[in-house]
């Protein structure tokens, strides 16, 4: 294995987040007079926990270890308390597959039936994300809630790009920081699983150049999936919305996932979604950004 700066940075970041006392090790070394100079775990402490030699772990972290076995990968992942997505990312960094996913030319195309499903969600914002948070399709209500995909050039339709480079995103998400961290974590996981994908590399390079926020968040090396949770929106027309989201993998289509937003029954957010649906049906009003909807309760 050749030197791998990303692997080195990733493992160092994971070491730094774990206090020795959390894994049953003393905060101070047993050798008198030696002061801990690094936050979190040292290499030798990770090696001890993973039951490998210090030299071997050092070579692994530097990307110089060859033919790393699955048990060793699992032991290091356990020692560093990796979540499932971090484990997959770690494995991909250590043993990258050759020509990953290059034989999937239709990964950015949706079946017609998926478009029909999106349209059927008339009272639910729904959209499909592809590899690297690319936005493949949005229904009318999702466009009204977030942004109009038709107004964005095809090669720029990407949720991470919108979150980090469009000032409107900071106004739309109540907790923009959390959403931005999620976008970076998902994007990093996809980069690990598709290390030969030039499009992903270009996207990361663009965000690194254009967004100081992205550079700051990316340096934290977070890696996790976002398949469900809650989002709070601040919509300029219908006001605040507290919505739950679910992400479901589309069968037979790798790297495609459909997301839906919903509100609790009887909640103010449910009423706000109804108002947004009424307002968004008027395409001219939506594009002009004018007018307010009639309250459906009237």
N, C-alpha and C positions, 0 to 999 in steps of 0.2 A: 504494500500500500504506500502511495506517495504521501508526502506531507499534506495535511488537510487543515487549513486555517479555520474553517467553519467548525469542524469536529473539535478542535482544540478550544475554541471560544465557547462552544456549547457546553463541553464538559467542565470547563473552568467556571462558567456561570452556575451550573448545577452544584458544583462543590461549594461555591460561595454562599449559596442560600441555605445550607444545612449547618446548624450549630452542632459541635461535637457532642454536647450533652443530649441532643435529640436522638443520637444513635448509641448512647451508652459509653461515650468516650469522655475523658476529662477535658475541661476547657483549656487547661494549661498542660503543656507536655510534661512528662515525668522526669525529663532530664533537667536538673536544677540550672537556673540561669538562662535558659533558652526562652525567648519571648515569641509568642505567636505573631507572625508577621502578615498572615493572610486571613481574611474573613472566611468563616466556614471551615471546611475540611481541607487538609493537606492531601497531596497525592498519596503519601504513605498511609494515611488513614483510610482513604478509599481502597487502596490495595489490601489493607488489612481486612476491611469489611467484605471485600469481594474474594478474599483468599487467593490472591495472585501476588506475584513478586512486585516490589516497587518499580523495578526496572521495566517489567513487562507493562505495568499500567502506564508508566511514563511514555513508553513507546506507543501504546495504544492512544493515549491522549494527543500525542504529537502526530498521529496518523502514520506511524512507522511500523506498526505491528502487522505481521502477515498471517493470513489464514486464521483469523480469530474465530474460535468455536462458538457455537450457540450457547453452551453453558456459561462461558466466560462473559458473553454479551449480557446474558440474563443476570449473572452475579453482579456485574457492574451497574446494570440498570436498577437492581434491587438496592445496592449500596447507595445509589444517588436518588432513590425514591422517585423514579420516573413514573409518570402516568402512562397509560396505554399508547397515547399518541406520541409522547416523547420516546418511548421504546421503539416504535416504528421508525421514527425519524433518526434515532441513534443507529439502528440497524442499517438504514439506508445510507447513512454517512460512512459507516464502516465497510459495508459490502454493497456498494452501488451496483445496481443492475445495468447491463449494457443495453443501450438503445431502448430505454424505458418508454413504453407507450407510444413509440413512433409508428406503430402499426394500427393506430386508432384515428384515422382521418376524419371520422364523423363525430368526434367527441364534442364538437361545438354545434352540432345539428340536433334539432329536436324532432321527434316523431310528430306527425300532424295530430295524433291523439292527445299528446301532451299539451299542445296549444289549445285543444278543445277543453281539456280539463281546467286549464288556467281560466279560460273564458267562463266556464261553468261556475267558478267561485265569484259570483256577482257581488256578494256581500263580504268577501274575505280577501284582503290583500294577499297575493300569491305571486311568486317569481321562481325562476330556476337559475341556479348557479352552476357553472362548470368549473373546470380546473383553474386554480389560481384566482378564485372569486370572480371569474368572468360572468357577466350577466347575460344569459342566453335568451330570456324572455320575461316579460312582466305583464300581469293583467292590468286592467284599467285602474282598479283601486290601488294597486301597488304603485303605479305611476303617480297617482294623486298623493299618496302617502309619502313617497320618497322622491323620485325624480322621473321625468319622462324619458324612457329609453330611446324613443324615436328622435329626440332632440340631440342625441349623443352619437358621434361617428361610430361605426361598427367596431373599429379596432380600439376604441376607447371605452367600450361598455364594460366596466369593471367596478365592482363594489368597493374594493380597497382604494382604487384610484379616486373614486368619488368621495369617500370618507376622508382621505388625506389631502386631496388637492382642491376640493370644492368648498369654499367658505360656507355655503348653504348647509352642508352636513353638520357643522358645529352648531348651527341654529336649530336644526331639525332634531338631533338627538339630545335629550336632556343630559344623559351621561355619555358625552362624546368620547371621553378618555377610555371608558370601558369598552365601547364599541371599537375604537381604534386598536386597542390591545387585542381584541378578538380577531380583527381583520389581519393583523400582523402575525398572530399565532397560527391562524388557518393558512395564510400564505406561506409561512415557513414550513409547515407540515407538507404542503403540496410541493414546495421546492425540494424537500428531502426525498419525496417519493418520485419526483420527476426531475432528477438532477441534470438530465441532458436536454430539457425543454428550454429552448432559446427564448421563447416568448415570456416565460416566467422570469428568466434572468434579466431580460430587457425591462420588464415591469418593475422589478426590485431596483434596478439601476436608476430608473426614472424617478421612483419614489425617494430613493436615497438622495438624489440630486435636488429634487424640488421641495421636499418637506423636511424641515428640522424635526417636526414631531415624529415623523416616521423613523428618522435616524435614531432618535432617542428611544423610541419604543422597540425598534428592531434590535437594538443592542442588548436588550434584556433577554433575548433568546427564548421567549415563551413559545411553547408548542402545545396546542390542544385543539380539539374539535369543538364546534359550537352547533350542536344538533337540536337543542331546545333551551328555552329560557324566557326571559321577559325583556321587553324594551319599552322605554318611555320616550314618546315623541312630543315635540312642540310644534304643532302644525299651524301655519299662519292663518288658516281659515277656520278650522273647527276647534282649535285650541289643543289642550293636552290629551294624550291618549296613552293609557297603560295597557300594553298588549302582550300576550303570550305568543311565542313562536315555536314552531315545530319544523324540523328538517327531515325529509324522508328521501332515501336513495331511490332513484328511478331504476327499476329492474332492466337488466340488459343493456344499460348505458353507463359505462364506467365514468366516474368523475362528474356525474350529474345528480343534483339534489334539488328537490322542490321544497320551498319554504312557504309557510302560511302564517299569517298573524290573525289572532282572534282576541276578543274581549270577553270578560266574564259576563254572564247573562244578567241583564238588569242594571249593569254598571253605567256610569256616565260615559265611559269609553265606548261601550256598545252603541249608545246613542250618537256619540261623535262619529263612529264609523258609518252609521246610517246617514248622517248628515254629509259626510265626505262622499259617500256613494252617490247621493243625490246631486251634489255639486259637480262631481267628476263626470257625470253623464253629459254635461254640456261641454263639449270639446272646445268650443270657442272661448268659453269663460275660463276653462282650465289653462289654455295656452296663453290667454291674455293676463291671467292672474288677477281677474277682477270679480267682484260680486261675492255675495255670501249665500249659502243655501237656505232654503226654508227649513225651519225646524219640523221634523216629521211628527212631532207630538202636537203640533198646532192643528 
